[in-house]
Amino acid sequence: MGNNFEMVAKTMYGFEEILASELRNLGAVNVKTGNRSVSFEGDKGFMYKVNLCLRTAIKVLKPLKSCRIRNEEDLYNEVYKMKWEEYISFNNTFAIDATVNSDKYKHSLFMALKAKDAIADRFRNKFGKRPDVDLKYPDLRINLHIQNNNCTVSLDSSGQSLHQRGYKTATNIAPINEVLAAGMLLLSGWDGQCDFIDPMCGSGTIPIEAAMIACNIPANINRKEFSFEKWRDFDEDLFDKIIESSLKKTREFNHTIHGFDKAPSAVRKAKDNVKNANLNDYITIYEKNFFETCKEKDDKLHMVFNPPYGERLNIEMESFYKNIGDTLKQKYPLTDAWLITSNLNALKHVGLKPSRKIKLYNGKLESRLVKYEIYEGSKKAKYNFL
């Protein structure tokens, strides 16, 4: 426990409790939920593990310093005092991402530039040379978080957002973010214990995330790199052991995962992405119009999908959503169907009473994740021939 340090995992609105649960399951200690974030403690190996395995985290930060600031000069002075030479040399590159929630400081870019100047000036004054800024592939990515007068300076151990899993080379119109897809699946209670369908699968994100959950495959196993791999104290052998031990915890999946889409271009993209994720054994993608399909087995079925909202697609929404309800009611008995939409008016036309409604955001769009429990019709109707 002596080598443990505090970390903060960032997430999306509504996923804080799921992320906290993921962290506890992986072995985190002192787990505390915040606003779109969860703080926790672990050691270096655990930092590698959470980057590799968390499904609902966007970033994992390692806080270095928290302080109160009254103005931009305070920020400059506090950042200048930090021993940046312990993390990079003047031959390296760095980048600063800033998030500012304050009435006093309006521009996050300006605050990031102020912190950048402080680091550059410290190096120039100490060594006569300074590290360059590289916004795309820096050796050290620094995160600045300012809430009113409170400032936290952290190292970003992830780099690119963790929703960029590495398997998606092709996207469709209005693709769904991988973290959002995984969070929806976990909120829906998906655990791989029955058959699964995404009836409007687009580029295949939801079926892929569903298969990874069902088989307990680490979320970011296909990712090319994490920021911590460029840190001075990076332990490659330890990271290899973490990967190996995480892969040993995968499990077999004895049901089916199907994705439907009526657009040939979407089907091609989804098949490519399934192949990239090495999940061809678990997922089958079909070119089908959901409204012309029906349930093929009498067993329980789990369904999660992201129908069009009308944001970027030209569809008559009311009749489209009525069709969703009719298809579920008439052709998909014994199904738990979950869908996400930001078109709350169109949702009224589904014609089914949702048993759950959860507020989420798809990008900046306020949305609802809703659950419809489709039963097998009344027993009276079923046995009226007696």
Contacts in CASP RR format, 6 or more apart in sequence:
PFRMAT RR
TARGET T0000
AUTHOR 0000-0000-0000
METHOD contacts of the structure
MODEL  1
MGNNFEMVAKTMYGFEEILASELRNLGAVNVKTGNRSVSFEGDKGFMYKV
NLCLRTAIKVLKPLKSCRIRNEEDLYNEVYKMKWEEYISFNNTFAIDATV
NSDKYKHSLFMALKAKDAIADRFRNKFGKRPDVDLKYPDLRINLHIQNNN
CTVSLDSSGQSLHQRGYKTATNIAPINEVLAAGMLLLSGWDGQCDFIDPM
CGSGTIPIEAAMIACNIPANINRKEFSFEKWRDFDEDLFDKIIESSLKKT
REFNHTIHGFDKAPSAVRKAKDNVKNANLNDYITIYEKNFFETCKEKDDK
LHMVFNPPYGERLNIEMESFYKNIGDTLKQKYPLTDAWLITSNLNALKHV
GLKPSRKIKLYNGKLESRLVKYEIYEGSKKAKYNFL
1 29 0 8 1.000
2 43 0 8 1.000
3 43 0 8 1.000
3 44 0 8 1.000
4 29 0 8 1.000
4 41 0 8 1.000
4 42 0 8 1.000
4 43 0 8 1.000
4 46 0 8 1.000
5 41 0 8 1.000
5 42 0 8 1.000
5 43 0 8 1.000
5 62 0 8 1.000
6 30 0 8 1.000
6 39 0 8 1.000
6 40 0 8 1.000
6 41 0 8 1.000
6 62 0 8 1.000
6 63 0 8 1.000
7 39 0 8 1.000
7 40 0 8 1.000
7 41 0 8 1.000
7 42 0 8 1.000
7 47 0 8 1.000
7 50 0 8 1.000
7 60 0 8 1.000
7 61 0 8 1.000
7 62 0 8 1.000
7 63 0 8 1.000
7 157 0 8 1.000
8 37 0 8 1.000
8 38 0 8 1.000
8 39 0 8 1.000
8 40 0 8 1.000
8 60 0 8 1.000
8 61 0 8 1.000
8 63 0 8 1.000
8 154 0 8 1.000
9 19 0 8 1.000
9 23 0 8 1.000
9 37 0 8 1.000
9 38 0 8 1.000
9 39 0 8 1.000
9 40 0 8 1.000
9 50 0 8 1.000
9 54 0 8 1.000
9 57 0 8 1.000
9 58 0 8 1.000
9 59 0 8 1.000
9 60 0 8 1.000
9 61 0 8 1.000
10 36 0 8 1.000
10 37 0 8 1.000
10 57 0 8 1.000
10 58 0 8 1.000
10 59 0 8 1.000
10 60 0 8 1.000
10 61 0 8 1.000
11 19 0 8 1.000
11 36 0 8 1.000
11 37 0 8 1.000
11 38 0 8 1.000
11 56 0 8 1.000
11 57 0 8 1.000
11 58 0 8 1.000
11 179 0 8 1.000
12 36 0 8 1.000
12 56 0 8 1.000
12 58 0 8 1.000
12 179 0 8 1.000
12 180 0 8 1.000
12 183 0 8 1.000
12 360 0 8 1.000
12 361 0 8 1.000
13 36 0 8 1.000
13 359 0 8 1.000
13 360 0 8 1.000
13 361 0 8 1.000
14 36 0 8 1.000
14 358 0 8 1.000
14 359 0 8 1.000
14 360 0 8 1.000
15 56 0 8 1.000
15 179 0 8 1.000
15 183 0 8 1.000
15 187 0 8 1.000
15 360 0 8 1.000
16 33 0 8 1.000
16 34 0 8 1.000
16 35 0 8 1.000
16 36 0 8 1.000
16 37 0 8 1.000
16 38 0 8 1.000
17 33 0 8 1.000
18 56 0 8 1.000
18 183 0 8 1.000
18 186 0 8 1.000
18 187 0 8 1.000
19 33 0 8 1.000
19 38 0 8 1.000
19 54 0 8 1.000
19 56 0 8 1.000
19 57 0 8 1.000
20 31 0 8 1.000
20 32 0 8 1.000
20 33 0 8 1.000
20 38 0 8 1.000
22 53 0 8 1.000
22 54 0 8 1.000
22 55 0 8 1.000
22 56 0 8 1.000
22 57 0 8 1.000
22 186 0 8 1.000
23 31 0 8 1.000
23 38 0 8 1.000
23 40 0 8 1.000
23 50 0 8 1.000
23 54 0 8 1.000
24 31 0 8 1.000
26 46 0 8 1.000
26 49 0 8 1.000
26 50 0 8 1.000
26 53 0 8 1.000
26 54 0 8 1.000
27 46 0 8 1.000
28 40 0 8 1.000
28 41 0 8 1.000
28 42 0 8 1.000
28 46 0 8 1.000
28 50 0 8 1.000
29 40 0 8 1.000
29 41 0 8 1.000
29 42 0 8 1.000
30 39 0 8 1.000
30 40 0 8 1.000
30 41 0 8 1.000
31 38 0 8 1.000
31 39 0 8 1.000
31 40 0 8 1.000
32 38 0 8 1.000
32 39 0 8 1.000
32 40 0 8 1.000
44 233 0 8 1.000
44 235 0 8 1.000
44 238 0 8 1.000
45 235 0 8 1.000
45 238 0 8 1.000
45 239 0 8 1.000
45 242 0 8 1.000
47 60 0 8 1.000
47 62 0 8 1.000
47 157 0 8 1.000
47 228 0 8 1.000
48 226 0 8 1.000
48 228 0 8 1.000
48 238 0 8 1.000
48 239 0 8 1.000
48 242 0 8 1.000
49 242 0 8 1.000
49 246 0 8 1.000
50 57 0 8 1.000
50 60 0 8 1.000
51 57 0 8 1.000
51 60 0 8 1.000
51 157 0 8 1.000
51 158 0 8 1.000
51 162 0 8 1.000
51 220 0 8 1.000
51 226 0 8 1.000
51 228 0 8 1.000
52 218 0 8 1.000
52 219 0 8 1.000
52 220 0 8 1.000
52 221 0 8 1.000
52 226 0 8 1.000
52 242 0 8 1.000
52 243 0 8 1.000
52 246 0 8 1.000
53 218 0 8 1.000
53 219 0 8 1.000
53 220 0 8 1.000
53 246 0 8 1.000
54 60 0 8 1.000
54 162 0 8 1.000
54 219 0 8 1.000
54 220 0 8 1.000
55 179 0 8 1.000
55 182 0 8 1.000
55 183 0 8 1.000
55 186 0 8 1.000
55 209 0 8 1.000
55 212 0 8 1.000
55 213 0 8 1.000
55 219 0 8 1.000
56 179 0 8 1.000
56 182 0 8 1.000
56 183 0 8 1.000
56 186 0 8 1.000
57 158 0 8 1.000
57 162 0 8 1.000
57 179 0 8 1.000
58 158 0 8 1.000
58 161 0 8 1.000
58 162 0 8 1.000
58 163 0 8 1.000
58 179 0 8 1.000
59 143 0 8 1.000
59 156 0 8 1.000
59 157 0 8 1.000
59 158 0 8 1.000
59 159 0 8 1.000
59 161 0 8 1.000
59 162 0 8 1.000
60 156 0 8 1.000
60 157 0 8 1.000
60 158 0 8 1.000
60 162 0 8 1.000
61 143 0 8 1.000
61 154 0 8 1.000
61 155 0 8 1.000
61 156 0 8 1.000
61 157 0 8 1.000
62 154 0 8 1.000
62 155 0 8 1.000
62 157 0 8 1.000
63 152 0 8 1.000
63 153 0 8 1.000
63 154 0 8 1.000
64 82 0 8 1.000
64 153 0 8 1.000
64 154 0 8 1.000
64 155 0 8 1.000
65 78 0 8 1.000
65 82 0 8 1.000
65 152 0 8 1.000
65 153 0 8 1.000
66 150 0 8 1.000
66 151 0 8 1.000
66 152 0 8 1.000
66 153 0 8 1.000
67 74 0 8 1.000
67 78 0 8 1.000
67 150 0 8 1.000
67 151 0 8 1.000
68 74 0 8 1.000
68 149 0 8 1.000
68 150 0 8 1.000
68 151 0 8 1.000
69 75 0 8 1.000
69 78 0 8 1.000
69 146 0 8 1.000
69 149 0 8 1.000
69 150 0 8 1.000
69 151 0 8 1.000
70 149 0 8 1.000
72 105 0 8 1.000
72 110 0 8 1.000
72 111 0 8 1.000
72 114 0 8 1.000
75 111 0 8 1.000
75 114 0 8 1.000
75 115 0 8 1.000
75 118 0 8 1.000
75 146 0 8 1.000
75 151 0 8 1.000
76 114 0 8 1.000
76 115 0 8 1.000
76 117 0 8 1.000
76 118 0 8 1.000
77 118 0 8 1.000
78 151 0 8 1.000
78 153 0 8 1.000
79 114 0 8 1.000
79 115 0 8 1.000
79 118 0 8 1.000
79 119 0 8 1.000
79 153 0 8 1.000
80 118 0 8 1.000
80 119 0 8 1.000
80 121 0 8 1.000
80 122 0 8 1.000
82 122 0 8 1.000
82 153 0 8 1.000
84 119 0 8 1.000
84 122 0 8 1.000
84 123 0 8 1.000
85 122 0 8 1.000
85 123 0 8 1.000
85 126 0 8 1.000
85 127 0 8 1.000
86 232 0 8 1.000
87 140 0 8 1.000
87 155 0 8 1.000
87 231 0 8 1.000
87 232 0 8 1.000
88 94 0 8 1.000
88 131 0 8 1.000
88 139 0 8 1.000
88 140 0 8 1.000
88 232 0 8 1.000
89 131 0 8 1.000
90 123 0 8 1.000
90 127 0 8 1.000
90 128 0 8 1.000
90 129 0 8 1.000
90 130 0 8 1.000
90 131 0 8 1.000
91 131 0 8 1.000
92 131 0 8 1.000
92 138 0 8 1.000
92 139 0 8 1.000
92 140 0 8 1.000
93 131 0 8 1.000
93 132 0 8 1.000
93 133 0 8 1.000
93 134 0 8 1.000
93 137 0 8 1.000
93 138 0 8 1.000
93 139 0 8 1.000
93 140 0 8 1.000
94 116 0 8 1.000
94 119 0 8 1.000
94 131 0 8 1.000
94 133 0 8 1.000
94 134 0 8 1.000
94 138 0 8 1.000
94 139 0 8 1.000
94 140 0 8 1.000
94 141 0 8 1.000
94 142 0 8 1.000
95 133 0 8 1.000
95 134 0 8 1.000
95 135 0 8 1.000
95 136 0 8 1.000
95 138 0 8 1.000
95 140 0 8 1.000
95 141 0 8 1.000
95 142 0 8 1.000
96 112 0 8 1.000
96 115 0 8 1.000
96 116 0 8 1.000
96 119 0 8 1.000
96 141 0 8 1.000
96 142 0 8 1.000
96 143 0 8 1.000
96 144 0 8 1.000
97 112 0 8 1.000
97 141 0 8 1.000
97 142 0 8 1.000
97 143 0 8 1.000
97 144 0 8 1.000
97 156 0 8 1.000
98 108 0 8 1.000
98 109 0 8 1.000
98 111 0 8 1.000
98 112 0 8 1.000
98 115 0 8 1.000
98 143 0 8 1.000
98 144 0 8 1.000
98 145 0 8 1.000
98 146 0 8 1.000
99 108 0 8 1.000
99 143 0 8 1.000
99 144 0 8 1.000
99 145 0 8 1.000
99 146 0 8 1.000
100 106 0 8 1.000
100 107 0 8 1.000
100 108 0 8 1.000
100 111 0 8 1.000
100 146 0 8 1.000
101 146 0 8 1.000
101 147 0 8 1.000
101 148 0 8 1.000
102 146 0 8 1.000
102 147 0 8 1.000
102 148 0 8 1.000
102 149 0 8 1.000
103 148 0 8 1.000
104 148 0 8 1.000
104 149 0 8 1.000
105 111 0 8 1.000
105 146 0 8 1.000
108 146 0 8 1.000
111 144 0 8 1.000
111 146 0 8 1.000
112 144 0 8 1.000
115 142 0 8 1.000
115 144 0 8 1.000
115 153 0 8 1.000
116 133 0 8 1.000
119 130 0 8 1.000
119 131 0 8 1.000
119 142 0 8 1.000
120 130 0 8 1.000
120 131 0 8 1.000
121 130 0 8 1.000
123 129 0 8 1.000
123 130 0 8 1.000
123 131 0 8 1.000
124 130 0 8 1.000
131 139 0 8 1.000
139 230 0 8 1.000
140 155 0 8 1.000
140 227 0 8 1.000
140 230 0 8 1.000
140 231 0 8 1.000
141 155 0 8 1.000
141 156 0 8 1.000
141 159 0 8 1.000
141 227 0 8 1.000
142 153 0 8 1.000
142 154 0 8 1.000
142 155 0 8 1.000
142 156 0 8 1.000
143 153 0 8 1.000
143 154 0 8 1.000
143 155 0 8 1.000
143 156 0 8 1.000
144 151 0 8 1.000
144 152 0 8 1.000
144 153 0 8 1.000
144 154 0 8 1.000
145 151 0 8 1.000
145 152 0 8 1.000
145 154 0 8 1.000
146 152 0 8 1.000
155 227 0 8 1.000
155 231 0 8 1.000
156 227 0 8 1.000
157 226 0 8 1.000
157 227 0 8 1.000
157 228 0 8 1.000
157 231 0 8 1.000
158 226 0 8 1.000
158 227 0 8 1.000
158 228 0 8 1.000
159 226 0 8 1.000
159 227 0 8 1.000
161 179 0 8 1.000
162 179 0 8 1.000
162 219 0 8 1.000
162 220 0 8 1.000
163 177 0 8 1.000
163 178 0 8 1.000
163 179 0 8 1.000
163 180 0 8 1.000
164 178 0 8 1.000
164 223 0 8 1.000
165 178 0 8 1.000
165 219 0 8 1.000
165 220 0 8 1.000
165 222 0 8 1.000
165 223 0 8 1.000
165 277 0 8 1.000
166 220 0 8 1.000
166 222 0 8 1.000
166 223 0 8 1.000
166 224 0 8 1.000
166 276 0 8 1.000
167 208 0 8 1.000
167 222 0 8 1.000
167 273 0 8 1.000
167 276 0 8 1.000
167 277 0 8 1.000
168 175 0 8 1.000
168 178 0 8 1.000
168 203 0 8 1.000
168 205 0 8 1.000
168 273 0 8 1.000
168 276 0 8 1.000
169 272 0 8 1.000
169 273 0 8 1.000
169 276 0 8 1.000
170 203 0 8 1.000
170 268 0 8 1.000
170 269 0 8 1.000
170 272 0 8 1.000
170 273 0 8 1.000
171 203 0 8 1.000
171 269 0 8 1.000
172 202 0 8 1.000
172 203 0 8 1.000
172 261 0 8 1.000
172 263 0 8 1.000
172 265 0 8 1.000
172 266 0 8 1.000
172 269 0 8 1.000
172 270 0 8 1.000
173 312 0 8 1.000
173 313 0 8 1.000
174 308 0 8 1.000
174 309 0 8 1.000
174 311 0 8 1.000
174 312 0 8 1.000
174 313 0 8 1.000
175 202 0 8 1.000
175 203 0 8 1.000
175 205 0 8 1.000
176 205 0 8 1.000
176 206 0 8 1.000
176 306 0 8 1.000
176 340 0 8 1.000
176 362 0 8 1.000
177 205 0 8 1.000
177 362 0 8 1.000
177 363 0 8 1.000
178 205 0 8 1.000
178 208 0 8 1.000
178 209 0 8 1.000
178 219 0 8 1.000
180 340 0 8 1.000
180 360 0 8 1.000
180 362 0 8 1.000
180 363 0 8 1.000
181 205 0 8 1.000
181 206 0 8 1.000
181 208 0 8 1.000
181 209 0 8 1.000
181 306 0 8 1.000
182 209 0 8 1.000
182 212 0 8 1.000
182 213 0 8 1.000
182 219 0 8 1.000
184 206 0 8 1.000
184 304 0 8 1.000
184 338 0 8 1.000
184 340 0 8 1.000
184 360 0 8 1.000
184 369 0 8 1.000
185 206 0 8 1.000
185 209 0 8 1.000
185 210 0 8 1.000
185 213 0 8 1.000
185 304 0 8 1.000
186 213 0 8 1.000
187 358 0 8 1.000
187 369 0 8 1.000
188 302 0 8 1.000
188 304 0 8 1.000
188 336 0 8 1.000
188 338 0 8 1.000
188 369 0 8 1.000
188 371 0 8 1.000
190 196 0 8 1.000
190 210 0 8 1.000
190 213 0 8 1.000
190 214 0 8 1.000
190 302 0 8 1.000
190 304 0 8 1.000
191 213 0 8 1.000
191 214 0 8 1.000
192 210 0 8 1.000
192 213 0 8 1.000
192 214 0 8 1.000
192 253 0 8 1.000
192 255 0 8 1.000
192 302 0 8 1.000
193 255 0 8 1.000
194 255 0 8 1.000
194 299 0 8 1.000
194 300 0 8 1.000
194 301 0 8 1.000
194 302 0 8 1.000
195 255 0 8 1.000
195 256 0 8 1.000
195 257 0 8 1.000
195 258 0 8 1.000
195 297 0 8 1.000
195 299 0 8 1.000
195 300 0 8 1.000
195 301 0 8 1.000
195 302 0 8 1.000
196 207 0 8 1.000
196 210 0 8 1.000
196 214 0 8 1.000
196 255 0 8 1.000
196 256 0 8 1.000
196 257 0 8 1.000
196 258 0 8 1.000
196 301 0 8 1.000
196 302 0 8 1.000
196 303 0 8 1.000
196 304 0 8 1.000
197 257 0 8 1.000
197 258 0 8 1.000
197 259 0 8 1.000
197 260 0 8 1.000
197 301 0 8 1.000
197 302 0 8 1.000
197 303 0 8 1.000
198 204 0 8 1.000
198 206 0 8 1.000
198 207 0 8 1.000
198 210 0 8 1.000
198 258 0 8 1.000
198 259 0 8 1.000
198 260 0 8 1.000
198 303 0 8 1.000
198 304 0 8 1.000
198 305 0 8 1.000
199 259 0 8 1.000
199 260 0 8 1.000
199 290 0 8 1.000
199 293 0 8 1.000
199 303 0 8 1.000
199 305 0 8 1.000
200 260 0 8 1.000
200 261 0 8 1.000
200 290 0 8 1.000
200 305 0 8 1.000
200 306 0 8 1.000
200 307 0 8 1.000
200 308 0 8 1.000
201 207 0 8 1.000
201 259 0 8 1.000
201 260 0 8 1.000
201 261 0 8 1.000
201 266 0 8 1.000
201 270 0 8 1.000
201 285 0 8 1.000
201 305 0 8 1.000
202 261 0 8 1.000
202 263 0 8 1.000
202 266 0 8 1.000
202 269 0 8 1.000
202 270 0 8 1.000
203 266 0 8 1.000
203 269 0 8 1.000
203 270 0 8 1.000
203 273 0 8 1.000
204 259 0 8 1.000
204 269 0 8 1.000
204 270 0 8 1.000
204 273 0 8 1.000
204 274 0 8 1.000
204 285 0 8 1.000
205 273 0 8 1.000
206 304 0 8 1.000
206 305 0 8 1.000
206 306 0 8 1.000
207 257 0 8 1.000
207 258 0 8 1.000
207 259 0 8 1.000
207 270 0 8 1.000
207 274 0 8 1.000
207 283 0 8 1.000
207 285 0 8 1.000
208 273 0 8 1.000
208 274 0 8 1.000
208 277 0 8 1.000
208 279 0 8 1.000
208 283 0 8 1.000
209 219 0 8 1.000
210 257 0 8 1.000
210 304 0 8 1.000
211 217 0 8 1.000
211 253 0 8 1.000
211 257 0 8 1.000
211 277 0 8 1.000
211 279 0 8 1.000
211 282 0 8 1.000
211 283 0 8 1.000
212 218 0 8 1.000
212 219 0 8 1.000
212 277 0 8 1.000
212 279 0 8 1.000
214 253 0 8 1.000
214 255 0 8 1.000
214 257 0 8 1.000
214 282 0 8 1.000
215 250 0 8 1.000
215 251 0 8 1.000
215 252 0 8 1.000
215 253 0 8 1.000
215 282 0 8 1.000
216 249 0 8 1.000
216 250 0 8 1.000
216 251 0 8 1.000
217 247 0 8 1.000
217 250 0 8 1.000
218 243 0 8 1.000
218 246 0 8 1.000
218 247 0 8 1.000
220 226 0 8 1.000
221 243 0 8 1.000
221 246 0 8 1.000
221 247 0 8 1.000
222 276 0 8 1.000
222 277 0 8 1.000
222 278 0 8 1.000
228 234 0 8 1.000
229 239 0 8 1.000
253 282 0 8 1.000
256 284 0 8 1.000
257 282 0 8 1.000
257 283 0 8 1.000
257 284 0 8 1.000
258 283 0 8 1.000
258 284 0 8 1.000
258 285 0 8 1.000
258 286 0 8 1.000
259 270 0 8 1.000
259 283 0 8 1.000
259 284 0 8 1.000
259 285 0 8 1.000
259 286 0 8 1.000
260 285 0 8 1.000
260 286 0 8 1.000
260 287 0 8 1.000
260 288 0 8 1.000
260 289 0 8 1.000
260 290 0 8 1.000
260 293 0 8 1.000
261 267 0 8 1.000
261 270 0 8 1.000
261 285 0 8 1.000
261 286 0 8 1.000
261 287 0 8 1.000
261 288 0 8 1.000
262 287 0 8 1.000
262 288 0 8 1.000
262 289 0 8 1.000
262 290 0 8 1.000
263 287 0 8 1.000
264 287 0 8 1.000
267 285 0 8 1.000
267 286 0 8 1.000
267 287 0 8 1.000
270 285 0 8 1.000
271 285 0 8 1.000
274 280 0 8 1.000
274 283 0 8 1.000
274 285 0 8 1.000
290 324 0 8 1.000
290 327 0 8 1.000
291 323 0 8 1.000
291 327 0 8 1.000
293 327 0 8 1.000
293 331 0 8 1.000
294 331 0 8 1.000
294 332 0 8 1.000
295 301 0 8 1.000
295 331 0 8 1.000
295 332 0 8 1.000
295 333 0 8 1.000
295 334 0 8 1.000
295 335 0 8 1.000
298 334 0 8 1.000
299 334 0 8 1.000
300 334 0 8 1.000
300 335 0 8 1.000
300 336 0 8 1.000
301 332 0 8 1.000
301 334 0 8 1.000
301 335 0 8 1.000
301 336 0 8 1.000
302 335 0 8 1.000
302 336 0 8 1.000
303 332 0 8 1.000
303 335 0 8 1.000
303 336 0 8 1.000
303 337 0 8 1.000
303 338 0 8 1.000
304 337 0 8 1.000
304 338 0 8 1.000
304 339 0 8 1.000
305 337 0 8 1.000
305 338 0 8 1.000
305 339 0 8 1.000
305 340 0 8 1.000
306 339 0 8 1.000
306 340 0 8 1.000
306 341 0 8 1.000
306 362 0 8 1.000
307 320 0 8 1.000
307 321 0 8 1.000
307 324 0 8 1.000
307 339 0 8 1.000
307 341 0 8 1.000
308 315 0 8 1.000
308 317 0 8 1.000
308 320 0 8 1.000
309 317 0 8 1.000
309 341 0 8 1.000
309 342 0 8 1.000
309 343 0 8 1.000
309 346 0 8 1.000
309 362 0 8 1.000
309 365 0 8 1.000
309 367 0 8 1.000
310 317 0 8 1.000
310 343 0 8 1.000
311 342 0 8 1.000
311 365 0 8 1.000
317 343 0 8 1.000
317 345 0 8 1.000
317 346 0 8 1.000
317 349 0 8 1.000
318 345 0 8 1.000
318 346 0 8 1.000
318 349 0 8 1.000
319 349 0 8 1.000
320 346 0 8 1.000
321 341 0 8 1.000
321 343 0 8 1.000
321 346 0 8 1.000
321 347 0 8 1.000
321 348 0 8 1.000
321 349 0 8 1.000
321 350 0 8 1.000
322 349 0 8 1.000
322 350 0 8 1.000
322 351 0 8 1.000
324 339 0 8 1.000
324 350 0 8 1.000
325 350 0 8 1.000
325 351 0 8 1.000
325 352 0 8 1.000
325 372 0 8 1.000
328 335 0 8 1.000
328 337 0 8 1.000
328 350 0 8 1.000
328 352 0 8 1.000
328 372 0 8 1.000
328 374 0 8 1.000
329 352 0 8 1.000
329 374 0 8 1.000
332 374 0 8 1.000
333 374 0 8 1.000
333 375 0 8 1.000
333 376 0 8 1.000
333 377 0 8 1.000
334 374 0 8 1.000
334 375 0 8 1.000
334 376 0 8 1.000
335 374 0 8 1.000
336 371 0 8 1.000
336 372 0 8 1.000
336 373 0 8 1.000
336 374 0 8 1.000
337 371 0 8 1.000
337 372 0 8 1.000
337 373 0 8 1.000
337 374 0 8 1.000
338 369 0 8 1.000
338 370 0 8 1.000
338 371 0 8 1.000
338 372 0 8 1.000
339 369 0 8 1.000
339 370 0 8 1.000
339 372 0 8 1.000
340 360 0 8 1.000
340 362 0 8 1.000
340 367 0 8 1.000
340 368 0 8 1.000
340 369 0 8 1.000
340 370 0 8 1.000
341 347 0 8 1.000
341 367 0 8 1.000
341 368 0 8 1.000
341 370 0 8 1.000
342 362 0 8 1.000
342 365 0 8 1.000
342 366 0 8 1.000
342 367 0 8 1.000
342 368 0 8 1.000
344 368 0 8 1.000
347 368 0 8 1.000
347 370 0 8 1.000
350 372 0 8 1.000
352 372 0 8 1.000
352 374 0 8 1.000
353 372 0 8 1.000
354 370 0 8 1.000
354 371 0 8 1.000
354 372 0 8 1.000
355 371 0 8 1.000
355 372 0 8 1.000
355 373 0 8 1.000
356 369 0 8 1.000
356 370 0 8 1.000
356 371 0 8 1.000
357 368 0 8 1.000
357 369 0 8 1.000
357 370 0 8 1.000
357 371 0 8 1.000
358 368 0 8 1.000
358 369 0 8 1.000
358 370 0 8 1.000
359 366 0 8 1.000
359 367 0 8 1.000
359 368 0 8 1.000
360 367 0 8 1.000
360 368 0 8 1.000
360 369 0 8 1.000
361 367 0 8 1.000
376 382 0 8 1.000
END
